Amino acid sequence: MAWFKVDDNLLSHPKVLMMPRGIRMQCLGLWILVGSWSSSHLTDGHVPGFVLEDLGGIPELRDELIRVGLWVSDGAEGIVFHDWCDYQPTREEVLAKRENVSKARSDAGKVGGIKSGEARAKQTRSKTEAKPKQNEAPTRPDPTRPSTSNEVDKGRATRIPTPFSITATMVDWFTSKDLTVDIELETEKFENYYQALNGSKALKKDWAATWRNWMLQAQSYLPANAKTDPWAGKEHLGFAE
């Protein structure tokens, strides 16, 4: 997923203040909407005329954004964002990041197959060592000690582990479901959300299962055509691969 970045000082920027007050908010709304479209389709700030028209870009607003220097005309009916590559992630950078994430998933899957047997053996040893001796009362976990594992704690619910780590087993599950959401971004959202919660809602017995539910929910928010190539059949536009 690519993000369109907006400066929090946008409203006081000199180029924005140059716009007539009567259409300033309309211009800014169009600028943000069109920027989001370009980020989503990885066009590096180039937006053709037919897209502008479809997004509500009437000539008056387009001409004003070009006049103040936020856009540059592409010589036809489309536009190019001024200094896009200085402030926004480029198509090349986004594709490289996606390739790195894909490789990380693949590598984690290979390592997971090797380590799964070791993990099961270690878990068996831990259970054996933790089993109380005859006539010895079992010890209870220290309720003040924070959890550092994603595994299920059947005895009690805990807060989210810090840090929250994606295991090889979780990556295998993610891949088997053929999910297309950004696993790193959604995991960061997941961790931030539950760290900010208080009360009973912040306590879970199985954080790995909670993470899986979060990923499935995030996938459901994607449009039905998220896997399709938005530039298929439009190679004549000049910026689609």
N, C-alpha and C positions, 0 to 999 in steps of 0.2 A: 504494500500500500504506500503510495506517495502522498505527501502532505504539501499543501499550498501555504506558505508562511506569510503572515500579515504582521507588520510592525505595529507595536502598541502605541506608537506616536503618529500613526497614519493621519488621524484627524487634524493634527496641527502641522502637517507637512506643507511647505510653501506651495507645492504644485496643487495640492488639494484646496488650499485657501484661495488659489487663483480662480477656482471654478465659481460660477454664479450660484448664490445660495439656493435659488429656486430649483436647480437640478443637481446640486452637489451630492445629496444622498443617493439619488438615482444612479449617478455616475459611479459612486463608490460601490453600490450594490452590484452593478454590472461588472465592475473591475474584479471584485472578489469572486463572483459567480464564474466568470470566464477564466480567471486564474485557476480555480478549482478544477474546471474542465480540462485545462491544459496539463495540470499535474496528474490528473487521473489517466489521461491518454498519452502521457509522456511525449508531448510535442515541443518541449523546450520553449514555451512561451509563444509559439505560432498558432494562431487560431484563424481558420478560413472564414470567409464571409458568410457561408451558409450556416455555420455554427453560431456566429454572432446573431444572425437573424433569428435562429431557432431559440436562442437564449434571451431574446427580447432586446437585442442591441440595436435600437433605432439610430438612424444616421446622426441625429443631433447629439446623442450621448457619445457615440463613437468619435465624432469629430472633436468634441470637447476634450476627451481623454487623450486624443492625439495632440491637440493644441497645447495642453499643459505639459506634455512630455511623458505621461505615464505609459502611453502606447506609441508605436511607430507603425505607419501604414506599410503593408507588404507590397504595395504597388497595384493591388487589385482591390477587392472588397474586404480582405482580411486584415489582421493586425499582428504585431509582434510586441510582446512586453519589453519595456525598456530595461536593460541590464538583468535579464532573467537569470542568466548563469551565475551572476554575482551573488544572488540572494536565494535562489531556489535550487533544489537538487535536480541535476540534469538526468536525461534519459539514460546515459551511460552509467552514471553513478547508481541509479535505482536498480538497473538490470544487474550490475555487478554485485550489489548487496543481496538481491534475490538469489543469485547464483551461489553466493557464499552461504546463505541460510540453507539452501538445498543441499549443498555439499556437507554442511554440518549435520543435517538430519541423516544423510547417508552414512557418514562416518560413525555417528552415534549408534545407528542400527547395527553396524558391523561389530562395534565394541560391545554392544549390549548382548549379542549372542555369546561372546566369549565370557563375559562377566556374570551372566545369569546363573550358571552353575556354581560359581564361587559365592555369589550372593546367597543362594539357597543353603549352601553348606555353612556359611557364616551365621545365617539366621538360625539354623538348627543348633549349632554350637551355643549361640547366645541363649536360646530357650532352655537348653540343657543345663547351662551354668547358672541361669537365673532361677531354676526350679528349687524351691525351698526344701531343705532336708527334713527328714521325718521328725515330728514334734517341734519343728521350728516355725514360728509364725511368719507368714509371708510379709515382706515389706511393701509399703505403699509408696508410690512415686511422690517426689517432693513437689507440692503444688506451686511452689514459688520459682521453680526452674523452668525457663522458657524452652519450648520445643524447637529442635533443630533438624527435624526429619519430616518428610512428606508422607510417611507411612501411616497406616490406620492405628489409632490408639483406642481400642475397644473399651478401655476403662473409663475414659472421660474425654470431653471435648477440649480442645486447646485453641489458642490463637495461631495465626498463620506462622509457619517457621520463618526465621530470619537468619540468613537469606533464604528465599524460596528458590530451589533448584529444579530444573527440568531434567529428569532422569532418562536413561536410555529406554526404559520401559514406556515412559510417557511419550517419547518421540516415536517409538514403534506404533503405539496406539494412534497418535496423530496422523502418521503416514497411512496406516491401514484404513482410516476413515476418509482418506483422500480430501482432507481439508485444505482450503486455499487461503485462509486468513493468515496474517503475519504473526507467526508463533511468538516471536520475541516481543513485538509490540503488545499483543493481547496478554502475554504473561506479565508484562510490566504493569498494564492496566489492572490486571487481576490482583497483583501484589499490593499496588497502591490503594486499591479499593478496600481490601480487607484490613490493611494496616490502619486505615483511617476510621474504620468502624469501631463502635463501642458496644458493650452489652452482650446479650446472648447471640445476636446476629454475627458477631465477630468470632464465635467459637464453633469449630467443626471437629468431627471425629475422623474424617478421612479427607485430607486436603488434596490428595491426588484425584479423588473422585470429584471434588468440588471444582478443581481445575479443568477436568474433562468436560463437566457440564458448562463451564464458562466458554470453552472453545466451541462447543456445539451451538451455544446460543449466539456467539459472535458470528459463526458461519451462517446462521439463519438470517442475519441482518443483511448479508450480501445480496445484490440483485441476482436474478435467475440466470443472467447471461454473463456472470462475472468471469467465467472461464473462456469465453469467446474472445477472439482477437477483434478489437474495435476498428482496426484498419483493414480487415480482410476485404479485398475488392476495391480498395481506395488508393492503390499504389501510385496512381497518377497524380496524387496531391503533392508528392515530392518529399514528404517527411515521414512516411510510414515504411517500415521494413517489409 
